[in-house]
């Protein structure tokens, strides 16, 4: 199933599915459908991060564990051939552990910028810039200076 009953499987459709269905709704199967096993990942997730769909599913799972109402909404999108740029807003309520910090019950709202290359209906390269420090500040986590 390509999950796309509304038209061709374009780069825009793939990115929207990953953000809307994967990150915002937690449907991990969309990662298997649209993430290339040999994806070139430029966002630093730290050592030991799984490659391919498993790595993306780990990110979605950890975000939804820390913020059960996590949402990632596209505010702006530019598509040029196989490359998609997005400016997203991430929101959620901290009801689980995040980056080693216990739940605070606080909400956060940050911008996330992504550049994603898609070929043949699959993500082959990704650059992501989430404001992780902004999340920690908004959650009241102690910041070492």
C-alpha positions in Angstrom: 0.0 0.0 0.0 1.4 3.4 -0.9 -1.0 5.2 1.4 -1.7 7.8 -1.3 -5.2 7.6 -2.8 -5.2 11.3 -3.7 -2.6 11.4 -6.5 1.0 10.7 -7.4 3.5 9.8 -4.8 5.5 13.1 -5.0 8.2 14.3 -2.6 5.6 16.6 -1.0 3.2 13.7 -0.4 5.9 11.6 1.2 7.1 14.4 3.5 3.5 15.3 4.5 2.8 11.6 5.3 5.9 11.3 7.4 5.1 14.4 9.4 1.4 14.1 9.7 1.0 10.4 10.1 4.3 9.4 11.5 5.4 12.2 13.9 2.0 13.7 14.7 -0.1 10.5 14.9 2.6 8.0 15.8 1.8 5.6 12.9 5.2 3.9 12.6 4.4 1.9 9.4 4.8 5.1 7.3 8.5 5.1 8.2 8.9 1.6 6.7 7.1 2.7 3.6 9.0 5.9 3.0 12.5 5.8 4.7 15.3 4.3 2.6 17.5 1.8 4.5 20.6 3.7 3.5 19.3 7.2 4.3 22.0 9.8 4.7 21.2 11.4 8.0 22.8 14.7 8.8 20.9 15.4 12.1 23.0 14.4 15.1 21.1 11.8 17.2 24.3 10.7 19.1 26.2 7.4 19.0 24.4 4.1 18.4 21.4 5.7 16.6 19.9 3.1 14.3 20.0 3.7 10.5 17.0 3.7 8.2 13.4 3.4 9.2 14.4 1.9 12.6 16.2 5.2 13.4 13.2 7.3 12.4 10.8 5.1 14.3 13.1 5.4 17.4 12.9 9.2 17.2 9.1 9.2 16.8 8.7 6.7 19.7 10.9 8.6 22.0 9.2 11.9 21.3 5.7 10.4 21.8 6.9 8.7 25.0 8.1 12.1 26.4 5.1 14.0 25.0 2.0 11.8 24.5 0.2 14.7 22.6 3.2 15.5 20.5 2.4 17.3 17.2 4.6 18.4 14.3 2.8 20.8 12.0 4.1 22.1 8.7 3.8 25.9 8.5 5.8 26.5 5.3 7.0 24.1 2.6 9.0 24.6 -0.5 9.5 21.8 -3.0 12.2 21.9 -5.7 12.4 18.6 -7.6 13.3 15.9 -5.2 14.1 18.2 -2.3 11.6 19.5 0.3 12.2 22.3 2.8 9.8 22.7 5.8 9.4 25.1 8.6 7.4 23.2 11.3 6.1 23.9 14.7 6.5 21.1 17.3 4.3 21.2 20.4 3.5 18.9 23.3 3.0 18.3 27.0 5.9 16.8 28.9 4.4 13.7 30.6 7.4 11.4 30.1 11.1 11.5 30.5 12.9 13.8 28.0 16.6 13.8 27.5 17.1 12.3 30.9 14.8 14.8 32.7 11.7 13.7 34.5 8.2 14.8 33.4 7.4 18.4 34.2 3.8 18.6 33.1 4.7 21.7 31.1 4.1 22.4 27.5 6.5 23.5 24.8 6.4 25.1 21.3 9.4 25.2 19.1 10.4 25.6 15.4 11.9 22.7 13.5 13.5 23.1 10.1 13.9 20.1 7.8 15.4 19.6 4.4 14.5 16.2 2.9 15.5 14.6 -0.4 13.1 12.0 -1.8 13.7 9.5 -4.6 11.2 6.9 -5.8 8.8 7.6 -2.9 11.5 7.2 -0.2 13.5 9.6 1.9 17.2 9.2 0.9 18.7 12.2 2.8 17.7 14.4 5.7 18.9 17.5 7.5 17.0 18.5 10.7 17.3 21.5 13.0 15.1 21.2 16.1 15.4 23.7 18.9 16.2 21.1 21.7 17.6 23.7 24.0 14.3 25.7 23.7 12.4 22.6 24.7 14.6 22.2 27.8 14.1 25.9 28.8 10.4 25.7 28.3 10.1 22.5 30.4 12.1 24.1 33.2 14.9 21.6 33.0 18.1 22.6 34.8 20.6 23.8 32.2 24.3 23.5 33.0 26.2 26.7 32.0 
